[in-house]
Amino acid sequence: MTGKAKPKKHTAKELAAKIDAATTNRGGGKAGVADRSGKEKGGHAKLECPLCKVTAPDMKSMQIHHDARHPKIPFDDSKLNNLHATVAPEASQPKPGVRGSLKK
């Protein structure tokens, strides 16, 4: 028997949140390496730092990285490597980070 304020069963919202967390691809771990690197299918990483080869999804993130890691060198956006321009995404592969679930 439980106390007054404790529910006896899990709520539908809690169960749905657990299912969503278990079945949705969030792009982390080994499965998301290709998405983060931007090598195979033009993933999330669009820009690459020419100094240290770190990738970033957009110009704002790359500027934050540059200010934090390379403060003595002036930021020049023309020297950045655009990974999406060099790698064309294939239509046969799913879009990065949007695959969905294999457990349904």
All heavy atoms as an XYZ file, in Angstrom:
768
protein
N       0.840     -1.170      0.000
C       0.000      0.000      0.000
C       0.891      1.240      0.000
O       1.906      1.273      0.676
C      -0.881     -0.034      1.232
C      -1.986      0.914      1.181
S      -3.275      0.311      2.291
C      -4.386      1.630      2.094
N       0.490      2.225     -0.763
C       1.311      3.425     -0.895
C       0.753      4.564     -0.062
O      -0.365      4.492      0.448
C       1.370      3.861     -2.374
O       0.030      4.135     -2.803
C       1.973      2.794     -3.232
N       1.524      5.641      0.042
C       1.087      6.811      0.786
C       0.021      7.592      0.040
O      -0.362      7.261     -1.076
N      -0.462      8.648      0.649
C      -1.552      9.426      0.062
C      -1.145     10.147     -1.221
O      -1.922     10.231     -2.159
C      -2.054     10.444      1.071
C      -2.755      9.835      2.260
C      -3.245     10.906      3.199
C      -3.922     10.303      4.399
N      -4.391     11.309      5.341
N       0.056     10.695     -1.256
C       0.452     11.523     -2.400
C       1.129     10.721     -3.507
O       1.429     11.262     -4.555
C       1.391     12.625     -1.935
N       1.375      9.439     -3.280
C       2.088      8.648     -4.271
C       1.099      7.921     -5.187
O       0.231      7.184     -4.700
C       2.995      7.628     -3.594
C       4.109      8.255     -2.795
C       4.982      7.188     -2.169
C       6.054      7.813     -1.326
N       6.878      6.786     -0.669
N       1.210      8.096     -6.491
C       0.325      7.347     -7.390
C       0.724      5.869     -7.424
O       1.892      5.533     -7.281
C       0.545      8.009     -8.748
C       1.883      8.629     -8.643
C       2.069      9.023     -7.216
N      -0.251      4.997     -7.598
C       0.022      3.566     -7.598
C       0.593      3.090     -8.926
O       1.285      2.093     -8.976
C      -1.269      2.802     -7.286
C      -1.782      3.022     -5.890
C      -3.010      2.209     -5.630
C      -3.540      2.445     -4.229
N      -4.748      1.678     -3.962
N       0.284      3.790    -10.023
C       0.711      3.358    -11.345
C       1.420      4.504    -12.060
O       1.304      5.669    -11.673
C      -0.501      2.903    -12.162
C      -1.214      1.725    -11.563
C      -2.381      1.306    -12.405
C      -3.090      0.127    -11.772
N      -4.253     -0.291    -12.544
N       2.109      4.163    -13.107
C       2.756      5.184    -13.929
C       1.708      5.916    -14.753
O       0.729      5.326    -15.213
C       3.774      4.539    -14.869
C       4.915      3.910    -14.149
N       5.933      4.632    -13.602
C       5.197      2.615    -13.880
C       6.799      3.822    -13.034
N       6.379      2.586    -13.183
N       1.937      7.193    -14.978
C       0.998      7.976    -15.766
C       1.244      7.725    -17.252
O       2.320      7.288    -17.662
C       1.159      9.470    -15.470
O       2.473      9.872    -15.859
C       0.938      9.772    -14.003
N       0.243      8.017    -18.056
C       0.374      7.848    -19.506
C       1.442      8.780    -20.063
O       2.177      8.422    -20.987
C      -0.968      8.111    -20.178
N       1.551      9.964    -19.492
C       2.569     10.923    -19.938
C       3.972     10.392    -19.669
O       4.869     10.506    -20.505
C       2.353     12.257    -19.222
C       3.307     13.340    -19.621
C       3.005     14.637    -18.875
C       3.984     15.721    -19.249
N       3.736     16.962    -18.510
N       4.179      9.806    -18.509
C       5.482      9.253    -18.147
C       5.839      8.069    -19.041
O       6.982      7.952    -19.502
C       5.468      8.823    -16.689
C       6.793      8.275    -16.191
C       6.727      7.777    -14.757
O       5.671      7.923    -14.114
O       7.740      7.227    -14.298
N       4.893      7.188    -19.304
C       5.143      6.040    -20.174
C       5.438      6.484    -21.601
O       6.331      5.934    -22.254
C       3.938      5.096    -20.151
C       3.681      4.376    -18.830
C       2.390      3.578    -18.908
C       4.848      3.495    -18.467
N       4.713      7.481    -22.088
C       4.968      7.993    -23.445
C       6.338      8.644    -23.536
O       7.032      8.508    -24.554
C       3.878      8.985    -23.842
N       6.747      9.337    -22.479
C       8.074      9.960    -22.474
C       9.177      8.912    -22.484
O      10.203      9.077    -23.146
C       8.221     10.871    -21.266
N       8.987      7.807    -21.752
C       9.971      6.730    -21.741
C      10.073      6.057    -23.103
O      11.172      5.754    -23.574
C       9.601      5.684    -20.685
C       9.893      6.110    -19.275
C       9.600      4.984    -18.313
C       9.919      5.390    -16.896
N       9.706      4.283    -15.949
N       8.964      5.824    -23.750
C       8.964      5.215    -25.082
C       9.631      6.139    -26.085
O      10.436      5.713    -26.912
C       7.532      4.858    -25.517
C       7.000      3.704    -24.666
C       7.484      4.491    -26.987
C       5.541      3.419    -24.862
N       9.324      7.425    -26.003
C       9.925      8.403    -26.913
C      11.436      8.477    -26.714
O      12.193      8.515    -27.684
C       9.295      9.774    -26.686
C       9.843     10.817    -27.639
O       9.774     10.587    -28.870
O      10.355     11.845    -27.172
N      11.892      8.477    -25.472
C      13.324      8.548    -25.199
C      14.051      7.293    -25.668
O      15.203      7.358    -26.097
C      13.563      8.763    -23.712
N      13.380      6.146    -25.615
C      14.016      4.889    -25.988
C      14.036      4.657    -27.492
O      14.920      3.974    -28.001
C      13.305      3.729    -25.309
N      13.071      5.222    -28.215
C      12.946      4.889    -29.636
C      13.342      5.994    -30.599
O      13.468      5.745    -31.779
C      11.495      4.474    -29.958
O      10.626      5.553    -29.624
C      11.099      3.241    -29.181
N      13.545      7.206    -30.140
C      13.886      8.306    -31.043
C      15.392      8.458    -31.156
O      16.096      8.437    -30.157
C      13.278      9.630    -30.530
O      11.876      9.454    -30.399
C      13.537     10.760    -31.505
N      15.874      8.614    -32.381
C      17.294      8.814    -32.620
C      17.660     10.246    -32.277
O      17.217     11.181    -32.935
C      17.619      8.520    -34.085
C      19.076      8.733    -34.400
O      19.907      8.855    -33.508
N      19.391      8.773    -35.673
N      18.469     10.426    -31.254
C      18.905     11.759    -30.836
C      20.264     12.118    -31.418
O      20.765     13.205    -31.186
C      18.971     11.839    -29.311
C      17.686     11.506    -28.611
C      16.668     12.599    -28.733
N      15.479     12.242    -27.955
C      14.302     12.739    -28.170
N      14.123     13.617    -29.119
N      13.278     12.384    -27.439
N      20.888     11.200    -32.138
C      22.160     11.502    -32.785
C      23.370     11.328    -31.895
O      24.445     11.790    -32.227
N      23.235     10.652    -30.778
C      24.369     10.472    -29.884
C      24.995      9.103    -30.044
O      24.468      8.229    -30.728
N      26.145      8.906    -29.431
C      26.813      7.612    -29.433
C      27.420      7.262    -30.776
O      27.677      8.115    -31.621
N      27.650      5.971    -30.994
C      28.273      5.513    -32.230
C      27.352      5.702    -33.437
O      27.813      5.907    -34.543
C      28.668      4.047    -32.107
C      29.818      3.812    -31.169
C      30.208      2.357    -31.138
C      31.371      2.136    -30.189
N      31.756      0.718    -30.133
N      26.037      5.605    -33.212
C      25.095      5.743    -34.315
C      25.086      7.161    -34.881
O      24.801      7.362    -36.056
C      23.691      5.369    -33.861
N      25.424      8.157    -34.058
C      25.374      9.534    -34.509
C      26.706     10.103    -34.945
O      26.788     11.283    -35.266
N      27.747      9.289    -34.994
C      29.065      9.798    -35.379
C      29.042     10.327    -36.808
O      29.591     11.388    -37.102
C      30.141      8.705    -35.208
C      31.449      9.118    -35.850
C      30.366      8.419    -33.753
N      28.390      9.602    -37.715
C      28.330     10.034    -39.111
C      27.550     11.337    -39.248
O      27.907     12.203    -40.046
C      27.681      8.950    -39.970
N      26.501     11.489    -38.445
C      25.716     12.719    -38.494
C      26.528     13.909    -37.999
O      26.483     14.985    -38.576
C      24.457     12.591    -37.632
C      23.475     11.607    -38.208
O      23.632     11.237    -39.385
O      22.554     11.208    -37.488
N      27.266     13.702    -36.913
C      28.026     14.800    -36.339
C      29.242     15.161    -37.178
O      29.651     16.309    -37.223
C      28.452     14.452    -34.915
C      27.297     14.344    -33.951
C      27.768     14.254    -32.523
N      28.676     13.164    -32.277
C      28.312     11.933    -31.943
N      27.040     11.634    -31.832
N      29.207     10.997    -31.713
N      29.840     14.183    -37.833
C      31.057     14.459    -38.594
C      30.762     15.113    -39.930
O      31.567     15.876    -40.441
C      31.849     13.169    -38.813
O      31.135     12.297    -39.657
N      29.627     14.820    -40.535
C      29.277     15.420    -41.814
C      29.995     14.796    -42.983
O      29.985     15.338    -44.076
N      30.606     13.645    -42.798
C      31.395     13.038    -43.865
C      30.539     12.278    -44.865
O      30.639     12.504    -46.065
C      32.437     12.077    -43.262
C      33.402     12.744    -42.320
C      34.360     13.608    -43.064
C      35.353     14.227    -42.093
N      36.158     15.250    -42.659
N      29.699     11.359    -44.402
C      29.022     10.441    -45.306
C      27.826     11.048    -46.021
O      27.728     11.017    -47.237
C      28.569      9.201    -44.542
C      29.721      8.365    -44.060
C      29.259      7.168    -43.290
O      28.053      6.859    -43.318
O      30.092      6.529    -42.651
N      26.894     11.615    -45.272
C      25.672     12.086    -45.915
C      25.418     13.562    -45.703
O      24.297     14.016    -45.743
C      24.484     11.259    -45.450
C      24.509     10.836    -44.016
C      23.346      9.946    -43.672
C      23.459      9.516    -42.234
N      22.315      8.829    -41.748
N      26.479     14.335    -45.482
C      26.281     15.755    -45.274
C      25.510     16.009    -44.012
O      24.466     16.646    -44.029
N      26.010     15.520    -42.902
C      25.285     15.545    -41.637
C      25.172     16.929    -41.037
O      25.246     17.945    -41.711
N      25.011     16.960    -39.715
C      24.786     18.210    -39.010
C      25.981     19.146    -39.084
O      25.828     20.350    -39.049
C      24.472     17.923    -37.541
C      23.164     17.233    -37.361
N      23.056     16.040    -36.715
C      21.918     17.554    -37.747
C      21.804     15.659    -36.708
N      21.090     16.551    -37.327
N      27.176     18.590    -39.166
C      28.374     19.413    -39.178
C      28.539     20.035    -40.554
O      28.826     19.357    -41.528
C      29.587     18.569    -38.820
N      28.360     21.334    -40.631
C      28.467     22.008    -41.921
C      29.837     22.643    -42.100
O      30.417     22.576    -43.173
C      27.383     23.075    -42.035
C      27.411     23.812    -43.355
C      26.293     24.798    -43.472
C      26.370     25.496    -44.822
N      25.340     26.494    -44.976
N      30.371     23.257    -41.064
C      31.628     23.987    -41.165
C      32.736     23.272    -40.407
O      32.496     22.643    -39.395
C      31.452     25.400    -40.613
C      30.381     26.240    -41.287
C      30.174     27.529    -40.520
C      30.742     26.533    -42.718
N      33.959     23.418    -40.922
C      35.117     22.816    -40.287
C      36.172     23.888    -40.060
O      36.480     24.666    -40.961
C      35.687     21.706    -41.171
C      36.857     20.982    -40.562
C      37.391     19.904    -41.480
O      37.648     20.204    -42.647
O      37.538     18.775    -41.009
N      36.716     23.921    -38.851
C      37.746     24.897    -38.503
C      39.033     24.535    -39.244
O      39.494     23.398    -39.168
C      37.976     24.894    -36.993
S      39.235     26.047    -36.454
N      39.648     25.478    -39.956
C      40.877     25.159    -40.694
C      42.084     24.953    -39.780
O      43.067     24.353    -40.196
C      41.075     26.382    -41.591
C      40.384     27.484    -40.899
C      39.222     26.856    -40.176
N      41.999     25.410    -38.545
C      43.140     25.307    -37.631
C      43.176     23.977    -36.891
O      44.231     23.345    -36.777
C      43.100     26.467    -36.636
C      43.098     27.865    -37.262
C      42.813     28.909    -36.211
C      44.419     28.120    -37.943
N      42.038     23.539    -36.353
C      42.034     22.338    -35.519
C      41.088     21.250    -36.027
O      40.932     20.226    -35.380
C      41.689     22.696    -34.084
S      40.074     23.450    -33.897
N      40.404     21.485    -37.154
C      39.517     20.511    -37.803
C      38.291     20.135    -36.972
O      37.700     19.088    -37.167
C      40.276     19.229    -38.173
C      41.491     19.457    -39.036
C      41.122     20.066    -40.357
C      42.366     20.213    -41.220
N      42.156     21.095    -42.335
N      37.875     20.989    -36.045
C      36.648     20.779    -35.283
C      35.474     21.219    -36.148
O      35.560     22.207    -36.870
C      36.691     21.584    -33.963
C      35.343     21.602    -33.283
C      37.731     21.012    -33.045
N      34.374     20.475    -36.097
C      33.213     20.806    -36.919
C      32.148     21.521    -36.101
O      32.060     21.357    -34.888
C      32.609     19.526    -37.524
O      32.264     18.635    -36.476
C      33.591     18.868    -38.471
N      31.328     22.309    -36.811
C      30.236     23.047    -36.181
C      29.072     23.111    -37.163
O      29.275     23.129    -38.377
C      30.687     24.453    -35.800
N      27.828     23.170    -36.659
C      26.673     23.165    -37.547
C      26.398     24.494    -38.244
O      25.796     24.512    -39.308
C      25.515     22.779    -36.640
C      25.955     23.194    -35.288
C      27.444     23.040    -35.265
N      26.827     25.622    -37.665
C      26.529     26.910    -38.289
C      27.630     27.923    -37.981
O      28.569     27.650    -37.237
C      25.163     27.435    -37.838
C      25.059     27.568    -36.323
O      26.037     27.248    -35.631
O      24.011     28.002    -35.848
N      27.498     29.099    -38.581
C      28.528     30.132    -38.465
C      28.641     30.663    -37.037
O      29.743     30.935    -36.551
C      28.207     31.287    -39.424
C      29.293     32.329    -39.504
S      30.823     31.722    -40.225
C      30.312     31.477    -41.909
N      27.516     30.813    -36.359
C      27.529     31.339    -34.987
C      28.301     30.400    -34.054
O      29.122     30.849    -33.243
C      26.090     31.519    -34.501
C      25.964     32.101    -33.135
C      26.290     33.565    -33.130
C      26.007     34.151    -31.751
N      26.407     35.523    -31.658
N      28.055     29.102    -34.170
C      28.765     28.131    -33.341
C      30.255     28.114    -33.659
O      31.088     27.981    -32.761
C      28.193     26.729    -33.554
O      26.849     26.695    -33.189
N      30.585     28.257    -34.930
C      31.998     28.277    -35.310
C      32.686     29.530    -34.784
O      33.848     29.479    -34.367
C      32.144     28.192    -36.833
C      33.575     28.138    -37.301
S      34.573     26.820    -36.557
C      33.880     25.390    -37.322
N      31.992     30.643    -34.771
C      32.572     31.875    -34.244
C      32.789     31.767    -32.733
O      33.807     32.210    -32.207
C      31.680     33.067    -34.562
C      32.341     34.386    -34.248
C      31.568     35.561    -34.831
O      30.493     35.391    -35.356
N      32.135     36.730    -34.711
N      31.861     31.138    -32.027
C      32.015     30.916    -30.589
C      33.218     30.006    -30.333
O      34.028     30.259    -29.444
C      30.725     30.326    -29.991
C      29.609     31.365    -30.016
C      30.958     29.821    -28.577
C      28.242     30.816    -29.699
N      33.339     28.938    -31.137
C      34.486     28.035    -31.010
C      35.793     28.783    -31.248
O      36.749     28.636    -30.499
C      34.368     26.875    -32.008
C      35.680     26.232    -32.324
N      36.294     25.343    -31.482
C      36.507     26.376    -33.393
C      37.444     24.962    -32.021
N      37.599     25.562    -33.175
N      35.809     29.597    -32.297
C      37.038     30.311    -32.658
C      37.446     31.307    -31.566
O      38.625     31.415    -31.228
C      36.852     31.038    -33.991
C      38.117     31.588    -34.536
N      39.004     30.823    -35.255
C      38.670     32.816    -34.459
C      40.043     31.564    -35.597
N      39.862     32.777    -35.130
N      36.473     32.023    -31.020
C      36.779     32.985    -29.956
C      37.291     32.291    -28.691
O      38.140     32.829    -27.985
C      35.541     33.822    -29.622
C      35.147     34.740    -30.769
O      35.997     34.992    -31.649
O      33.988     35.195    -30.786
N      36.794     31.087    -28.427
C      37.203     30.374    -27.224
C      38.543     29.660    -27.396
O      39.369     29.655    -26.487
C      36.138     29.356    -26.836
N      38.773     29.064    -28.562
C      39.953     28.220    -28.755
C      41.129     28.930    -29.437
O      42.275     28.529    -29.257
C      39.589     26.990    -29.587
C      38.541     26.133    -28.962
C      39.047     25.517    -27.684
N      37.991     24.719    -27.065
C      38.012     24.305    -25.827
N      39.023     24.597    -25.061
N      37.015     23.607    -25.345
N      40.836     29.919    -30.269
C      41.903     30.609    -31.007
C      41.763     32.125    -30.830
O      41.545     32.846    -31.802
C      41.831     30.258    -32.499
C      41.575     28.808    -32.777
N      42.490     27.826    -32.508
C      40.491     28.165    -33.289
C      41.994     26.649    -32.859
N      40.780     26.826    -33.328
N      41.890     32.634    -29.619
C      41.619     34.063    -29.383
C      42.659     35.003    -30.006
O      42.339     36.148    -30.303
C      41.617     34.176    -27.863
C      42.447     33.042    -27.395
C      42.238     31.937    -28.387
N      43.878     34.519    -30.238
C      44.920     35.402    -30.770
C      44.862     35.555    -32.282
O      45.428     36.487    -32.834
C      46.306     34.869    -30.364
C      46.528     34.899    -28.869
C      47.894     34.384    -28.498
C      48.087     34.404    -26.988
N      49.388     33.874    -26.589
N      44.158     34.649    -32.959
C      44.054     34.691    -34.421
C      42.720     35.340    -34.782
O      41.674     34.946    -34.263
C      44.129     33.276    -35.001
C      45.445     32.618    -34.566
C      44.028     33.305    -36.515
C      45.521     31.145    -34.870
N      42.708     36.323    -35.683
C      41.431     36.952    -36.068
C      40.540     35.973    -36.839
O      41.021     35.145    -37.611
C      41.854     38.131    -36.948
C      43.231     37.822    -37.388
C      43.855     36.949    -36.346
N      39.228     36.090    -36.606
C      38.253     35.203    -37.242
C      38.022     35.636    -38.679
O      37.686     36.778    -38.960
C      36.935     35.224    -36.455
C      35.880     34.336    -37.029
C      35.996     32.965    -36.932
C      34.775     34.865    -37.660
C      35.023     32.133    -37.451
C      33.790     34.055    -38.174
C      33.922     32.674    -38.069
N      38.199     34.700    -39.612
C      37.959     34.963    -41.035
C      37.065     33.851    -41.565
O      37.503     32.703    -41.705
C      39.287     35.009    -41.798
C      39.098     35.419    -43.247
O      37.996     35.890    -43.597
O      40.061     35.263    -44.025
N      35.797     34.187    -41.866
C      34.855     33.154    -42.290
C      35.124     32.628    -43.697
O      34.614     31.586    -44.079
C      33.417     33.660    -42.182
C      33.169     34.915    -43.001
O      34.130     35.462    -43.541
O      31.999     35.322    -43.081
N      35.944     33.303    -44.479
C      36.240     32.821    -45.830
C      37.199     31.629    -45.811
O      37.280     30.887    -46.782
C      36.836     33.940    -46.676
O      38.076     34.360    -46.132
N      37.923     31.420    -44.719
C      38.866     30.298    -44.619
C      38.220     29.014    -44.110
O      38.848     27.961    -44.131
C      40.023     30.666    -43.689
C      40.914     31.754    -44.245
C      42.068     32.019    -43.319
C      42.967     33.101    -43.888
N      44.096     33.392    -42.981
N      36.968     29.071    -43.681
C      36.287     27.892    -43.154
C      35.977     26.905    -44.277
O      35.679     27.304    -45.406
C      34.991     28.293    -42.454
C      35.139     29.208    -41.249
C      33.768     29.597    -40.741
C      35.941     28.541    -40.162
N      36.042     25.614    -43.953
C      35.723     24.567    -44.921
C      34.244     24.226    -44.810
O      33.770     23.844    -43.750
C      36.557     23.313    -44.635
C      38.032     23.584    -44.721
O      38.466     24.432    -45.484
N      38.805     22.874    -43.930
N      33.510     24.331    -45.927
C      32.097     23.984    -45.961
C      31.975     22.517    -46.357
O      32.202     22.157    -47.504
C      31.351     24.880    -46.946
C      29.858     24.668    -46.883
O      29.361     23.756    -46.244
N      29.139     25.544    -47.557
N      31.635     21.658    -45.399
C      31.554     20.225    -45.651
C      30.358     19.855    -46.516
O      30.388     18.855    -47.224
C      31.500     19.463    -44.322
C      32.722     19.619    -43.427
C      32.496     18.904    -42.107
C      33.968     19.093    -44.103
N      29.303     20.622    -46.473
C      28.130     20.317    -47.292
C      28.391     20.606    -48.769
O      27.757     20.007    -49.626
C      26.925     21.116    -46.820
C      26.330     20.582    -45.563
N      25.120     20.976    -45.094
C      26.773     19.675    -44.653
C      24.831     20.349    -43.974
N      25.828     19.555    -43.685
N      29.299     21.498    -49.076
C      29.605     21.795    -50.470
C      30.462     20.695    -51.090
O      30.364     20.426    -52.283
C      30.329     23.125    -50.577
N      31.287     20.040    -50.286
C      32.180     19.012    -50.820
C      31.535     17.637    -50.873
O      31.892     16.821    -51.713
C      33.469     18.923    -49.969
O      33.112     18.637    -48.619
C      34.241     20.222    -50.016
N      30.576     17.355    -49.984
C      29.921     16.046    -49.937
C      28.448     16.220    -50.272
O      27.731     16.918    -49.578
C      30.049     15.413    -48.531
C      29.324     14.084    -48.489
C      31.506     15.235    -48.172
N      28.009     15.594    -51.358
C      26.599     15.664    -51.729
C      25.837     14.554    -51.011
O      26.258     13.398    -51.047
C      26.440     15.510    -53.231
N      24.715     14.872    -50.343
C      23.955     13.828    -49.655
C      23.286     12.890    -50.656
O      22.807     13.312    -51.705
C      22.918     14.607    -48.845
C      22.797     15.905    -49.541
C      24.128     16.192    -50.175
N      23.270     11.606    -50.323
C      22.642     10.620    -51.181
C      21.162     10.511    -50.851
O      20.764     10.569    -49.698
C      23.312      9.258    -50.985
C      24.769      9.244    -51.402
C      25.401      7.885    -51.180
O      24.651      6.904    -51.000
O      26.630      7.808    -51.184
N      20.351     10.333    -51.878
C      18.905     10.251    -51.671
C      18.501      8.922    -51.038
O      17.456      8.830    -50.401
C      18.187     10.439    -52.994
N      19.313      7.879    -51.220
C      18.952      6.564    -50.688
C      19.119      6.482    -49.170
O      18.465      5.678    -48.524
C      19.814      5.484    -51.344
O      21.179      5.696    -51.030
N      19.984      7.305    -48.591
C      20.204      7.278    -47.153
C      19.246      8.234    -46.461
O      18.867      9.261    -47.022
C      21.636      7.671    -46.828
C      22.655      6.673    -47.336
C      24.063      7.084    -47.001
O      24.315      8.234    -46.681
N      24.990      6.148    -47.078
N      18.833      7.912    -45.219
C      17.931      8.819    -44.500
C      18.643     10.106    -44.110
O      19.873     10.160    -44.040
C      17.540      8.017    -43.258
C      18.644      7.044    -43.080
C      19.155      6.714    -44.459
N      17.871     11.150    -43.892
C      18.443     12.419    -43.470
C      19.057     12.270    -42.083
O      18.590     11.455    -41.286
C      17.366     13.502    -43.453
C      16.872     13.854    -44.836
C      15.889     14.979    -44.778
C      15.436     15.347    -46.168
N      14.471     16.429    -46.163
N      20.087     13.043    -41.771
C      20.770     12.855    -40.491
C      19.889     13.221    -39.299
O      19.234     14.237    -39.291
C      21.969     13.802    -40.586
C      21.632     14.747    -41.667
C      20.715     14.053    -42.602
N      19.893     12.348    -38.295
C      19.187     12.612    -37.050
C      17.684     12.524    -37.136
O      16.996     12.887    -36.198
N      17.113     12.033    -38.236
C      15.667     12.008    -38.404
C      15.191     10.577    -38.674
O      14.088     10.366    -39.090
C      15.253     12.930    -39.563
C      13.760     13.145    -39.605
C      15.947     14.263    -39.479
N      16.039      9.603    -38.424
C      15.748      8.232    -38.793
C      14.514      7.679    -38.112
O      13.733      6.960    -38.713
C      16.948      7.344    -38.475
C      16.718      5.896    -38.902
C      17.837      5.028    -38.468
N      17.799      4.874    -37.036
C      18.827      4.585    -36.292
N      19.979      4.407    -36.831
N      18.714      4.467    -34.974
N      14.315      7.997    -36.864
C      13.172      7.467    -36.146
C      13.545      6.199    -35.406
O      14.688      5.983    -35.053
N      12.596      5.321    -35.237
C      12.800      4.159    -34.386
C      12.876      2.873    -35.184
O      12.232      2.711    -36.202
C      11.647      4.057    -33.399
O      11.733      2.833    -32.721
N      13.679      1.957    -34.686
C      13.703      0.607    -35.233
C      13.000     -0.370    -34.303
O      12.848     -1.531    -34.618
C      15.165      0.165    -35.427
C      16.001      1.027    -36.362
C      17.439      0.542    -36.368
C      15.445      1.021    -37.772
N      12.552      0.095    -33.121
C      12.001     -0.774    -32.097
C      10.473     -0.866    -32.119
O       9.898     -1.545    -31.315
C      12.419     -0.260    -30.709
C      13.907     -0.273    -30.494
C      14.232      0.235    -29.110
C      15.717      0.262    -28.861
N      16.036      0.755    -27.530
N       9.804     -0.143    -32.994
C       8.345     -0.103    -32.964
C       7.720     -1.399    -33.397
O       8.142     -2.113    -34.198
C       7.833      1.026    -33.859
C       8.146      2.372    -33.272
C       7.600      3.471    -34.133
C       7.971      4.814    -33.561
N       7.558      5.910    -34.372
